[in-house]
């Protein structure tokens, strides 16, 4: 399901536009990202700390693209976690 326009923001990174938004479940923050031109593609979900800044969006995009996120292809959500030790992919169930 595409990220809704209301409550989301656009960021341009290396001439590519991404739509992103934050969701706040129980104890952490989820960062949802998708390509603006391909909302039907694979969604990136990053579990981040509650203290958040926009630089995290760019770092998560770069890391995820190097580690298997394919925003132009349909598929299961790509889920990763931001910790003090860095970013890591969450194992699929």
C-alpha positions, 0 to 999 in steps of 0.5 A: 500500500502506498504511503499516503500524501497526508503526513508524509514528506518528499526528499530528493537524494541523488536526483531521485525523489522518495516519499517518507513518513514516520509511524510510532508504534509502541517503543520505537519509531518506524521510518517508511520510505518508497520511490515517489515515481513507483509507489507500487514498488518495494517499501523500506521500513526502518526501525529507528530510535525515538530521537530522529533527524532527516539525515537518518532518511538519507543514510537508511536509503543508501545502506538499504540500496547496497543491501538488497532494497529494490524500490522499483520492483514489487515484493515484500517490505524490506525491513531494517533496524538502526541501532548504536552499532549501525544498520542491520537487516531484520531477518524475514519470518 
